Amino acid sequence: MDLFNGAINAILRAFFTAFSWAPPIVGLALLSVLVSIGMLWVYQKTSNQEKIRAVKRRLHALLLEMRVYADEPRVTLRTQRALLAANVRYMGLALRPAMWMAIPVALLLVHLEAFYGRAPLPPGKEAIVTAALRGPGSGPAPELLPPAGVEVSAPPVRILDQGQVSWRVRPVGDVSGELRFRIGGRTIAKTIEAGGRPRFIPGKSVRPLFSALWHPDEPRIEAEDVEWVEIRYPDADVALWGIRMNWLVWFVIISMLAALALRKRFGVAI
C-alpha cells in the first residue's frame, strides 16, 4: 500500500512542483481538464453510445409531446410515465461508465487534498496534535519531541477511554520538519509544515492497511500500539478572480465545463 500511495504522490508532487511558480488555481485547472479528458475517454470506451443517443432522442421527443398535448390530461399522464421509464433507462446506461470511473477519481481526490486542501500552520499560533493508541491505557504518556522552530506549549492531555493523547504545539517560524513520538520504546515520526507558501501537507498518518487508502499522504505507522497521529491544519482555499472556494468546488466546476466543451470532439453523448 505504501508503494502504491507513494507512486501516486510522487507523480502529483512533480506536477505540483512544475506549477509552483503560479497561483494554485493554475495547476488545479489544468489537472481538472486532464481528468475530464480521461473521464470522456473512459465514458466513450465503456458506454453504449448508440443506445444513449437513442434514449436522449426519446426523451426530447417525449418533452416535445408534453408541450404539444399540454391540454390533454390522458396523453400528458402517459407521456410522464414514458419519461420516467426513459430516465431510468438513461441512468442504467450511464451506470457502467460511472462505476469504471468512481474508484480512480475518488483515489485521486483523496490524494489531492494534501496539495490543495490544507494550509501550513500559521507561525505563532497554536495547533493540536493527537495520537491515538491501541485501546485505552493508563501507562506513561508518550513523549513528543518537536523539531527546531516548534514549541510544545502545554503538557499532554489524555482521554483514557479512547486511548488518545493530545498536545498543543506552536511553530515560531517557517518550519518543514518532523515531530517525533516516543511510544512504548519506539519512535515514530510525523511531518509538520508551518508558514511559507502552499505545498504538500500530509494529513492523518494511520496504521491499518485499509485506512491508508483514505489517508495516503505518509507511510503507514509501523508501531503496533499506535492507530493514528494527526495534526489539525487550517483549511486552504483556492482563489480565482477574487473568489475563494474550496479546491474541490473549483475541481468539479472546471472539470464539468471542460467535459461539456470537449464532448463533441470525443464523439461522446452524455
Residue pairs with C-beta under 8 A, 6 or more apart in sequence:
1 209
1 212
1 213
1 220
2 212
2 219
2 220
5 111
5 212
5 216
5 217
6 219
8 107
8 108
8 111
8 216
9 111
9 114
9 200
9 216
9 217
12 111
12 112
12 115
13 200
15 27
15 31
16 27
16 115
16 199
16 200
18 27
19 26
19 27
19 30
20 197
20 199
23 239
24 116
24 198
24 238
24 239
24 247
25 238
25 239
25 240
25 250
28 116
28 238
28 247
28 250
28 251
28 254
29 250
29 254
31 112
31 251
32 250
32 251
32 254
32 255
32 258
33 254
33 255
33 258
35 105
35 108
35 251
35 255
36 254
36 255
36 256
36 258
36 259
36 262
37 258
37 262
37 266
39 101
39 105
39 255
39 259
40 259
40 262
40 263
40 266
40 268
41 266
42 97
42 100
42 101
43 97
43 101
43 268
43 270
44 266
44 267
44 268
46 96
46 97
46 100
47 93
47 94
47 96
47 97
47 268
48 93
49 267
49 268
49 269
51 93
52 90
52 93
52 94
52 269
52 270
53 269
55 86
55 89
55 90
55 93
56 90
56 269
58 86
59 83
59 86
59 87
59 90
62 79
62 82
62 83
62 86
63 83
65 75
65 79
66 76
66 79
66 80
66 83
69 75
69 76
69 79
70 76
107 213
107 216
109 248
109 251
110 213
110 214
110 216
111 216
111 217
112 247
112 251
113 203
114 200
114 201
114 202
114 203
114 217
115 198
115 200
115 201
116 198
116 236
116 238
116 247
117 235
117 236
117 246
117 247
117 248
118 201
118 203
118 233
118 234
118 235
118 236
119 198
119 201
119 233
119 234
119 235
119 236
120 193
120 194
120 195
120 196
120 198
120 199
120 201
120 233
121 127
121 171
121 175
121 192
121 193
121 194
121 195
121 231
121 233
121 234
122 171
122 194
122 195
122 234
123 171
123 172
123 173
123 174
123 175
123 194
123 195
124 170
124 171
124 172
125 170
125 171
126 153
126 168
126 169
126 170
127 168
127 169
127 170
127 171
127 231
127 232
127 233
128 166
128 167
128 168
128 169
128 231
128 232
129 144
129 166
129 167
129 168
129 169
129 179
129 190
129 229
129 230
129 231
129 232
130 164
130 165
130 166
130 167
130 229
130 230
130 232
131 142
131 164
131 165
131 166
131 181
131 183
131 226
131 228
131 229
132 162
132 163
132 164
132 226
132 227
132 228
132 229
133 142
133 163
133 164
133 165
133 183
133 225
133 226
133 227
134 163
134 224
134 225
134 226
134 227
135 163
136 160
136 161
136 162
136 163
137 160
137 163
138 160
141 156
141 158
141 165
142 156
142 165
142 181
142 182
142 183
143 181
143 182
143 183
144 152
144 156
144 167
144 169
144 179
144 180
144 181
145 179
145 180
145 181
145 182
146 152
146 169
146 179
146 192
147 175
147 177
147 178
147 179
147 180
147 192
148 175
148 177
149 171
149 172
149 173
149 174
149 175
149 177
149 194
150 169
150 170
150 171
150 172
150 175
150 177
150 179
150 192
150 194
151 169
151 170
151 171
151 172
152 167
152 168
152 169
153 168
153 169
153 170
154 167
154 168
156 165
156 166
156 167
157 165
157 166
157 167
158 164
158 165
158 166
159 165
159 166
163 227
169 179
169 192
171 192
171 194
171 195
173 194
173 195
174 194
174 195
174 196
175 192
175 193
175 194
175 195
176 191
176 192
176 193
176 194
176 196
176 199
177 191
177 192
178 189
178 190
178 191
178 192
179 189
179 190
179 191
179 192
179 231
180 187
180 188
180 189
180 190
181 187
181 188
181 189
181 190
181 226
181 229
183 223
183 225
183 226
184 223
184 225
186 222
186 223
188 221
188 222
188 223
188 226
188 229
190 202
190 205
190 218
190 229
190 231
191 202
191 218
192 231
193 199
193 201
193 233
198 236
200 217
201 217
201 233
202 217
202 218
203 215
203 217
203 230
203 233
204 215
204 228
204 229
204 230
205 215
205 217
205 218
205 219
205 220
205 221
205 228
205 229
205 230
206 212
206 215
206 220
206 221
206 227
206 228
207 220
207 221
207 222
207 223
207 224
207 226
207 227
207 228
208 220
208 227
209 220
211 228
212 220
215 228
221 227
221 228
221 229
235 246
236 247
237 244
237 245
237 246
237 247
238 244
238 245
238 246
238 247
238 250
240 250
259 270
260 270
263 269
263 270
